[in-house]
Amino acid sequence: MSLLASLFFTWGFITVINNTLLPHLRSVFELNYTQTTLIESVWFIAYFVASIPSARLIERIGYKKSLVVGLSIMALGALLMIPAARLPSYIVTLVALFVIACGITLLQVAANPYVAVVGTPQTASARLNLVQAFNSLGTMFAPLFGGYLILGRSNSGTADAGHVLTQAERLADAQAVQLPYLIVAGVLIVLAVIIARFPLPEMGAANSRVSKAERASHSLWRHRNLVFGIPAIFIYLIAEIGVANLFINFVSQPDIGNVNHERASHYLFLLWGGMMVGRFVGSVLMRSIAAEHVLAAASVGACIVMLVATFSSGPAAMWALISVGLFHSIMFPTIFTLGIKGLGPLTEEGAGLLIMAIAGGALVVVQGWLADIYGLQMSFLLTAACELYVLFYALWGARTTNAFPDAAT
Protein backbone atom coordinates (compact mmCIF):
# COMPACT_ATOMS: atom_id res chain seq x y z
CA MET A 1 0.00 0.00 0.00
CA SER A 2 2.90 2.37 0.71
CA LEU A 3 4.39 1.74 -2.71
CA LEU A 4 1.01 2.14 -4.40
CA ALA A 5 0.48 5.40 -2.49
CA SER A 6 3.70 6.69 -4.07
CA LEU A 7 2.23 6.00 -7.51
CA PHE A 8 -0.92 7.92 -6.64
CA PHE A 9 1.26 10.80 -5.40
CA THR A 10 3.29 10.79 -8.62
CA TRP A 11 0.47 10.91 -11.15
CA GLY A 12 -1.41 13.49 -9.06
CA PHE A 13 1.70 15.67 -8.99
CA ILE A 14 2.29 15.43 -12.75
CA THR A 15 -1.36 16.02 -13.63
CA VAL A 16 -1.59 19.21 -11.58
CA ILE A 17 1.61 20.68 -13.02
CA ASN A 18 -0.75 21.38 -15.94
CA ASN A 19 -2.60 23.92 -13.78
CA THR A 20 0.52 26.12 -13.76
CA LEU A 21 1.58 25.09 -17.26
CA LEU A 22 -1.67 26.22 -18.93
CA PRO A 23 -1.57 29.93 -17.97
CA HIS A 24 2.12 29.85 -18.92
CA LEU A 25 1.39 28.38 -22.37
CA ARG A 26 -1.53 30.80 -22.80
CA SER A 27 0.99 33.65 -22.65
CA VAL A 28 3.74 31.93 -24.67
CA PHE A 29 1.44 30.99 -27.59
CA GLU A 30 -1.05 33.90 -27.15
CA LEU A 31 -4.05 31.60 -26.71
CA ASN A 32 -7.67 32.39 -25.81
CA TYR A 33 -9.48 30.39 -23.11
CA THR A 34 -10.85 27.90 -25.64
CA GLN A 35 -7.39 27.17 -27.07
CA THR A 36 -5.89 26.99 -23.57
CA THR A 37 -8.42 24.47 -22.28
CA LEU A 38 -8.00 22.47 -25.50
CA ILE A 39 -4.53 21.55 -24.20
CA GLU A 40 -6.14 19.88 -21.19
CA SER A 41 -8.76 18.29 -23.44
CA VAL A 42 -6.00 16.51 -25.37
CA TRP A 43 -4.68 15.26 -22.02
CA PHE A 44 -8.01 13.70 -21.10
CA ILE A 45 -8.73 12.34 -24.56
CA ALA A 46 -5.83 10.01 -23.76
CA TYR A 47 -7.99 8.36 -21.09
CA PHE A 48 -10.61 7.55 -23.71
CA VAL A 49 -8.05 6.27 -26.21
CA ALA A 50 -5.81 4.32 -23.82
CA SER A 51 -8.17 2.83 -21.20
CA ILE A 52 -9.33 -0.30 -23.05
CA PRO A 53 -5.84 -1.06 -24.48
CA SER A 54 -4.52 -0.62 -20.93
CA ALA A 55 -7.01 -3.18 -19.56
CA ARG A 56 -5.98 -5.64 -22.27
CA LEU A 57 -2.29 -5.06 -21.57
CA ILE A 58 -2.85 -5.74 -17.87
CA GLU A 59 -4.63 -8.97 -18.77
CA ARG A 60 -1.67 -10.00 -20.94
CA ILE A 61 1.36 -9.03 -18.81
CA GLY A 62 -0.07 -8.52 -15.30
CA TYR A 63 -0.32 -5.58 -12.91
CA LYS A 64 3.31 -5.23 -11.93
CA LYS A 65 4.75 -5.08 -15.46
CA SER A 66 1.92 -2.76 -16.52
CA LEU A 67 2.88 -0.31 -13.77
CA VAL A 68 6.48 -0.32 -15.00
CA VAL A 69 5.37 0.23 -18.61
CA GLY A 70 3.08 3.07 -17.54
CA LEU A 71 5.88 4.87 -15.68
CA SER A 72 8.21 4.42 -18.67
CA ILE A 73 5.65 5.93 -21.06
CA MET A 74 5.23 8.89 -18.72
CA ALA A 75 9.01 9.42 -18.62
CA LEU A 76 9.12 9.43 -22.42
CA GLY A 77 6.39 12.08 -22.58
CA ALA A 78 8.18 14.24 -19.99
CA LEU A 79 11.39 14.10 -22.06
CA LEU A 80 9.40 15.16 -25.17
CA MET A 81 8.56 18.42 -23.38
CA ILE A 82 12.22 19.44 -23.77
CA PRO A 83 12.22 19.65 -27.61
CA ALA A 84 8.69 21.11 -27.41
CA ALA A 85 10.14 23.99 -25.37
CA ARG A 86 13.22 24.43 -27.54
CA LEU A 87 11.29 24.83 -30.80
CA PRO A 88 8.86 26.10 -29.22
CA SER A 89 5.91 24.16 -30.66
CA TYR A 90 2.26 24.09 -29.58
CA ILE A 91 1.72 20.81 -31.51
CA VAL A 92 4.74 19.01 -30.02
CA THR A 93 3.60 20.17 -26.57
CA LEU A 94 0.20 18.58 -27.19
CA VAL A 95 1.86 15.32 -28.32
CA ALA A 96 4.14 15.23 -25.25
CA LEU A 97 1.24 15.80 -22.85
CA PHE A 98 -0.84 13.14 -24.65
CA VAL A 99 1.97 10.59 -24.19
CA ILE A 100 2.28 11.41 -20.48
CA ALA A 101 -1.48 11.05 -20.06
CA CYS A 102 -1.46 7.64 -21.80
CA GLY A 103 1.07 6.44 -19.23
CA ILE A 104 -1.04 7.79 -16.37
CA THR A 105 -4.10 6.05 -17.83
CA LEU A 106 -2.31 2.69 -17.65
CA LEU A 107 -1.37 3.38 -14.02
CA GLN A 108 -4.94 4.36 -13.19
CA VAL A 109 -6.48 1.26 -14.80
CA ALA A 110 -4.04 -0.95 -12.89
CA ALA A 111 -3.77 0.74 -9.49
CA ASN A 112 -7.34 1.87 -8.69
CA PRO A 113 -9.02 -1.57 -8.87
CA TYR A 114 -5.94 -3.20 -7.34
CA VAL A 115 -6.28 -1.06 -4.20
CA ALA A 116 -10.06 -1.58 -4.13
CA VAL A 117 -9.98 -5.39 -4.16
CA VAL A 118 -6.84 -6.34 -2.20
CA GLY A 119 -8.81 -5.93 1.03
CA THR A 120 -12.38 -6.49 2.16
CA PRO A 121 -15.23 -5.04 0.03
CA GLN A 122 -16.71 -3.27 3.06
CA THR A 123 -13.68 -0.98 3.43
CA ALA A 124 -12.89 -0.52 -0.27
CA SER A 125 -14.04 3.13 -0.38
CA ALA A 126 -12.10 3.99 2.79
CA ARG A 127 -8.98 2.26 1.43
CA LEU A 128 -9.10 3.98 -1.95
CA ASN A 129 -9.80 7.36 -0.34
CA LEU A 130 -6.71 6.81 1.82
CA VAL A 131 -4.33 6.23 -1.11
CA GLN A 132 -6.11 8.97 -3.08
CA ALA A 133 -5.20 11.29 -0.21
CA PHE A 134 -1.57 10.74 -1.23
CA ASN A 135 -2.64 11.58 -4.78
CA SER A 136 -3.92 14.86 -3.34
CA LEU A 137 -0.62 15.33 -1.49
CA GLY A 138 1.02 15.29 -4.92
CA THR A 139 -1.56 17.68 -6.34
CA MET A 140 -1.01 20.00 -3.38
CA PHE A 141 2.74 20.34 -3.91
CA ALA A 142 2.60 20.51 -7.71
CA PRO A 143 1.43 24.17 -7.84
CA LEU A 144 4.39 25.18 -5.66
CA PHE A 145 6.77 23.22 -7.90
CA GLY A 146 5.24 24.65 -11.09
CA GLY A 147 4.82 28.11 -9.58
CA TYR A 148 8.50 28.29 -8.67
CA LEU A 149 10.13 26.50 -11.62
CA ILE A 150 7.74 27.58 -14.40
CA LEU A 151 5.79 30.73 -13.47
CA GLY A 152 8.43 32.10 -11.11
CA ARG A 153 11.15 31.83 -13.79
CA SER A 154 9.11 33.37 -16.62
CA ASN A 155 8.10 36.88 -17.61
CA SER A 156 4.45 35.90 -17.97
CA GLY A 157 4.31 34.47 -14.45
CA THR A 158 5.81 37.50 -12.70
CA ALA A 159 4.31 40.28 -14.84
CA ASP A 160 1.42 42.43 -13.66
CA ALA A 161 -2.03 41.86 -15.14
CA GLY A 162 -2.39 43.41 -18.58
CA HIS A 163 1.32 43.27 -19.45
CA VAL A 164 1.84 42.25 -23.10
CA LEU A 165 4.90 40.09 -23.70
CA THR A 166 7.30 40.81 -26.53
CA GLN A 167 8.28 38.06 -28.97
CA ALA A 168 11.69 37.75 -27.28
CA GLU A 169 10.06 37.38 -23.85
CA ARG A 170 7.72 34.66 -25.12
CA LEU A 171 10.64 32.71 -26.61
CA ALA A 172 12.58 33.01 -23.33
CA ASP A 173 9.52 31.90 -21.35
CA ALA A 174 9.10 28.78 -23.47
CA GLN A 175 12.44 27.47 -22.17
CA ALA A 176 11.23 27.56 -18.55
CA VAL A 177 9.53 24.15 -18.76
CA GLN A 178 12.69 22.19 -19.62
CA LEU A 179 14.15 21.84 -16.11
CA PRO A 180 10.94 20.79 -14.30
CA TYR A 181 10.10 18.11 -16.87
CA LEU A 182 13.69 16.81 -16.85
CA ILE A 183 13.37 16.38 -13.07
CA VAL A 184 10.00 14.65 -13.52
CA ALA A 185 11.43 12.22 -16.09
CA GLY A 186 14.29 11.27 -13.75
CA VAL A 187 11.95 10.57 -10.84
CA LEU A 188 9.69 8.42 -13.03
CA ILE A 189 12.59 6.29 -14.24
CA VAL A 190 13.77 5.69 -10.67
CA LEU A 191 10.24 4.75 -9.57
CA ALA A 192 9.89 2.32 -12.51
CA VAL A 193 13.08 0.54 -11.42
CA ILE A 194 11.82 0.27 -7.82
CA ILE A 195 8.44 -1.15 -8.92
CA ALA A 196 10.17 -3.67 -11.23
CA ARG A 197 12.18 -5.04 -8.28
CA PHE A 198 9.32 -5.09 -5.75
CA PRO A 199 7.23 -8.28 -5.13
CA LEU A 200 3.60 -7.16 -5.50
CA PRO A 201 0.89 -9.69 -4.47
CA GLU A 202 -1.61 -10.95 -7.06
CA MET A 203 -5.29 -9.99 -7.00
CA GLY A 204 -7.62 -12.50 -5.36
CA ALA A 205 -9.20 -15.30 -7.40
CA ALA A 206 -12.71 -13.91 -6.81
CA ASN A 207 -11.76 -10.84 -8.88
CA SER A 208 -9.85 -12.62 -11.65
CA ARG A 209 -11.17 -12.48 -15.18
CA VAL A 210 -13.43 -15.34 -16.21
CA SER A 211 -13.01 -17.44 -19.34
CA LYS A 212 -14.57 -16.27 -22.62
CA ALA A 213 -17.26 -18.92 -22.42
CA GLU A 214 -18.22 -17.98 -18.87
CA ARG A 215 -17.90 -14.26 -19.62
CA ALA A 216 -20.63 -14.54 -22.26
CA SER A 217 -23.18 -15.31 -19.55
CA HIS A 218 -22.43 -12.09 -17.63
CA SER A 219 -23.23 -8.50 -18.58
CA LEU A 220 -21.72 -5.35 -17.12
CA TRP A 221 -24.88 -3.47 -18.05
CA ARG A 222 -26.94 -5.37 -15.47
CA HIS A 223 -25.10 -3.51 -12.71
CA ARG A 224 -26.86 -0.17 -12.13
CA ASN A 225 -24.06 1.17 -9.96
CA LEU A 226 -21.65 0.80 -12.90
CA VAL A 227 -24.08 2.03 -15.59
CA PHE A 228 -24.71 5.30 -13.73
CA GLY A 229 -21.19 5.41 -12.30
CA ILE A 230 -19.57 5.82 -15.72
CA PRO A 231 -21.36 9.14 -16.47
CA ALA A 232 -20.84 10.16 -12.82
CA ILE A 233 -17.04 9.95 -13.26
CA PHE A 234 -17.31 11.66 -16.68
CA ILE A 235 -19.39 14.56 -15.35
CA TYR A 236 -17.44 14.95 -12.11
CA LEU A 237 -14.18 15.30 -14.07
CA ILE A 238 -15.66 18.23 -16.02
CA ALA A 239 -16.17 19.96 -12.67
CA GLU A 240 -12.80 19.13 -11.12
CA ILE A 241 -10.69 19.95 -14.14
CA GLY A 242 -12.62 23.10 -15.02
CA VAL A 243 -12.03 24.54 -11.55
CA ALA A 244 -8.34 23.59 -11.42
CA ASN A 245 -7.41 24.75 -14.92
CA LEU A 246 -9.12 28.12 -14.78
CA PHE A 247 -8.29 28.79 -11.11
CA ILE A 248 -5.15 30.88 -11.66
CA ASN A 249 -6.80 33.05 -14.32
CA PHE A 250 -9.87 33.46 -12.07
CA VAL A 251 -7.95 34.47 -8.93
CA SER A 252 -5.72 36.84 -10.94
CA GLN A 253 -8.69 38.97 -12.03
CA PRO A 254 -8.72 42.50 -10.52
CA ASP A 255 -12.20 42.06 -8.98
CA ILE A 256 -11.33 38.68 -7.40
CA GLY A 257 -7.79 38.32 -6.04
CA ASN A 258 -5.90 40.96 -8.03
CA VAL A 259 -2.59 39.07 -7.98
CA ASN A 260 -0.14 37.88 -10.64
CA HIS A 261 -0.05 34.26 -11.84
CA GLU A 262 2.84 33.22 -9.60
CA ARG A 263 1.05 34.38 -6.44
CA ALA A 264 -2.23 32.86 -7.66
CA SER A 265 -0.49 29.47 -7.84
CA HIS A 266 0.04 29.65 -4.06
CA TYR A 267 -3.74 29.78 -3.59
CA LEU A 268 -4.04 26.79 -5.91
CA PHE A 269 -1.87 24.98 -3.35
CA LEU A 270 -4.72 25.52 -0.86
CA LEU A 271 -7.34 24.15 -3.27
CA TRP A 272 -5.45 20.88 -3.69
CA GLY A 273 -4.51 20.88 0.00
CA GLY A 274 -8.24 20.88 0.78
CA MET A 275 -8.63 17.80 -1.40
CA MET A 276 -5.90 16.02 0.54
CA VAL A 277 -7.45 16.87 3.91
CA GLY A 278 -10.91 15.88 2.65
CA ARG A 279 -9.70 12.46 1.55
CA PHE A 280 -8.07 11.67 4.87
CA VAL A 281 -11.25 12.79 6.66
CA GLY A 282 -13.40 10.88 4.18
CA SER A 283 -11.37 7.71 4.71
CA VAL A 284 -12.15 7.91 8.44
CA LEU A 285 -15.83 8.82 8.00
CA MET A 286 -16.50 5.97 5.60
CA ARG A 287 -15.50 3.41 8.19
CA SER A 288 -18.71 4.24 10.07
CA ILE A 289 -20.91 6.13 7.54
CA ALA A 290 -22.12 4.70 4.22
CA ALA A 291 -19.97 5.97 1.34
CA GLU A 292 -23.01 7.10 -0.68
CA HIS A 293 -24.19 9.29 2.21
CA VAL A 294 -20.83 11.03 2.47
CA LEU A 295 -20.84 11.49 -1.32
CA ALA A 296 -24.32 13.08 -1.23
CA ALA A 297 -23.27 15.58 1.46
CA ALA A 298 -20.12 16.50 -0.47
CA SER A 299 -22.05 17.14 -3.70
CA VAL A 300 -24.48 19.50 -1.94
CA GLY A 301 -21.60 21.42 -0.36
CA ALA A 302 -19.75 21.66 -3.69
CA CYS A 303 -22.83 23.02 -5.49
CA ILE A 304 -23.35 25.71 -2.83
CA VAL A 305 -19.77 27.03 -2.88
CA MET A 306 -19.71 27.06 -6.71
CA LEU A 307 -22.81 29.27 -6.73
CA VAL A 308 -21.08 31.60 -4.26
CA ALA A 309 -17.96 31.72 -6.49
CA THR A 310 -20.14 32.53 -9.51
CA PHE A 311 -22.29 35.29 -8.09
CA SER A 312 -20.00 37.02 -5.56
CA SER A 313 -16.70 38.86 -5.95
CA GLY A 314 -13.46 39.61 -4.13
CA PRO A 315 -12.25 37.34 -1.32
CA ALA A 316 -15.67 35.67 -0.95
CA ALA A 317 -15.56 34.36 -4.53
CA MET A 318 -11.90 33.37 -4.26
CA TRP A 319 -12.29 31.43 -1.01
CA ALA A 320 -15.47 29.78 -2.21
CA LEU A 321 -13.57 28.42 -5.21
CA ILE A 322 -10.70 27.29 -2.98
CA SER A 323 -13.11 25.48 -0.64
CA VAL A 324 -14.61 23.35 -3.43
CA GLY A 325 -11.48 21.19 -3.20
CA LEU A 326 -12.61 19.99 0.22
CA PHE A 327 -15.95 18.81 -1.20
CA HIS A 328 -14.48 17.38 -4.42
CA SER A 329 -11.93 15.38 -2.46
CA ILE A 330 -13.87 12.17 -1.92
CA MET A 331 -15.86 12.19 -5.16
CA PHE A 332 -13.63 10.30 -7.60
CA PRO A 333 -12.48 7.45 -5.30
CA THR A 334 -15.98 7.05 -3.84
CA ILE A 335 -17.75 6.97 -7.21
CA PHE A 336 -15.10 4.53 -8.45
CA THR A 337 -15.48 2.06 -5.58
CA LEU A 338 -19.28 2.31 -5.66
CA GLY A 339 -19.13 1.73 -9.43
CA ILE A 340 -17.15 -1.53 -9.22
CA LYS A 341 -18.94 -2.80 -6.11
CA GLY A 342 -20.36 -6.27 -6.68
CA LEU A 343 -18.73 -6.79 -10.11
CA GLY A 344 -16.65 -9.78 -8.94
CA PRO A 345 -14.83 -11.29 -11.96
CA LEU A 346 -16.00 -8.34 -14.10
CA THR A 347 -14.05 -5.89 -11.93
CA GLU A 348 -11.20 -5.30 -14.42
CA GLU A 349 -13.56 -4.53 -17.30
CA GLY A 350 -15.72 -2.29 -15.15
CA ALA A 351 -12.65 -0.46 -13.85
CA GLY A 352 -11.44 0.07 -17.43
CA LEU A 353 -14.76 1.71 -18.35
CA LEU A 354 -14.69 3.93 -15.26
CA ILE A 355 -11.13 5.04 -16.01
CA MET A 356 -12.16 5.69 -19.62
CA ALA A 357 -14.83 8.04 -18.23
CA ILE A 358 -12.03 10.27 -16.91
CA ALA A 359 -12.06 11.50 -20.52
CA GLY A 360 -14.86 13.76 -19.28
CA GLY A 361 -12.05 16.14 -18.34
CA ALA A 362 -11.64 16.75 -22.08
CA LEU A 363 -14.92 18.69 -22.02
CA VAL A 364 -13.19 21.41 -20.01
CA VAL A 365 -12.91 23.02 -23.46
CA VAL A 366 -16.68 23.64 -23.20
CA GLN A 367 -16.08 25.71 -20.08
CA GLY A 368 -13.31 27.56 -21.91
CA TRP A 369 -15.79 28.34 -24.69
CA LEU A 370 -18.37 29.52 -22.13
CA ALA A 371 -15.71 31.71 -20.49
CA ASP A 372 -14.88 33.37 -23.82
CA ILE A 373 -18.55 34.10 -24.53
CA TYR A 374 -20.18 34.74 -21.14
CA GLY A 375 -17.21 35.52 -18.92
CA LEU A 376 -14.91 33.39 -16.80
CA GLN A 377 -16.97 33.69 -13.61
CA MET A 378 -20.31 32.72 -15.17
CA SER A 379 -18.70 29.65 -16.75
CA PHE A 380 -18.62 28.06 -13.27
CA LEU A 381 -22.37 27.50 -13.48
CA LEU A 382 -21.40 24.46 -15.55
CA THR A 383 -19.49 23.16 -12.51
CA ALA A 384 -22.49 23.68 -10.23
CA ALA A 385 -24.68 21.69 -12.64
CA CYS A 386 -22.18 18.80 -12.60
CA GLU A 387 -22.45 18.55 -8.82
CA LEU A 388 -26.20 17.84 -9.15
CA TYR A 389 -25.58 14.66 -11.17
CA VAL A 390 -23.17 13.44 -8.50
CA LEU A 391 -25.95 14.00 -5.96
CA PHE A 392 -28.35 11.92 -8.10
CA TYR A 393 -25.77 9.12 -8.28
CA ALA A 394 -25.21 9.13 -4.53
CA LEU A 395 -28.94 9.02 -3.73
CA TRP A 396 -30.09 6.48 -6.33
CA GLY A 397 -27.64 5.50 -9.08
CA ALA A 398 -25.07 3.92 -6.76
CA ARG A 399 -27.41 1.18 -5.51
CA THR A 400 -26.03 -2.20 -6.54
CA THR A 401 -28.02 -4.61 -8.70
CA ASN A 402 -27.14 -8.20 -9.63
CA ALA A 403 -24.07 -8.11 -7.39
CA PHE A 404 -21.91 -11.24 -7.31
CA PRO A 405 -22.43 -13.03 -3.96
CA ASP A 406 -18.80 -12.82 -2.88
CA ALA A 407 -18.75 -9.03 -3.29
CA ALA A 408 -22.34 -8.05 -2.50
CA THR A 409 -21.74 -6.64 0.98
Secondary structure, 3 states (H helix, E strand, C coil): CHHHHHHHHHHHHHHHHHHHHHHHHHHHCCCCHHHHHHHHHHHHHHHHHHHHHHHHHHHHHCHHHHHHHHHHHHHHHHHHHHHHHHCCCHHHHHHHHHHHHHHHHHHHHHHHHHHHHCCCHHHHHHHHHHHHHHHHHHHHHHHHHHHHHHHCCCHHHHCCCCCCCCHHHHHHHHHHHHHHHHHHHHHHHHHHHHHHCCCCCCCCHHHCCCCHHHHCCCCHHHCHHHHHHHHHHHHHHHHHHHHHHHHHHHHHCCCCCCCCHHHHHHHHHHHHHHHHHHHHHHHHHCCCCCHHHHHHHHHHHHHHHHHHHHHCCHHHHHHHHHHHHHHHCCHHHHHHHHHHCCCHHHHHHHHHHHHHHHHHHHHHHHHHHHHHHHCCCHHHHHHHHHHHHHHHHHHHHCCCCCCCHHHCC
